[in-house]
Amino acid sequence: MKAVVTVVGHDAKGIIAKVSAKCAERGGNIVEISQSVLKEYFAMIMVIEINDLNIPFSSLVEELDALGKDNGLDIRAMHEDIFNSMHRI
């Protein structure tokens, strides 16, 4: 199973490191990542495998949200099934 993680906010050093470290700490594995910096704004989308999480997915969602709030970022994680359902024609 996979999840889509999005990160948006003002650019700063270490954003990718902080988000990827939190995912790895909880057993997630990044399979794809795309990031852009537009002037002073940072945007990233990651696809992570969540099969080996050591906490419930809902807890990872909460931890990423808290990480975002602590760093002035909007971090959201969505299970791939919900993401796919939202974007199906």
Secondary structure, 3 states (H helix, E strand, C coil): CEEEEEEEEECCCCHHHHHHHHHHHCCCEEEEEEEEEECCEEEEEEEEECCCCCCCHHHHHHHHHHHHHHCCEEEEEEEHHHHHHHCCC
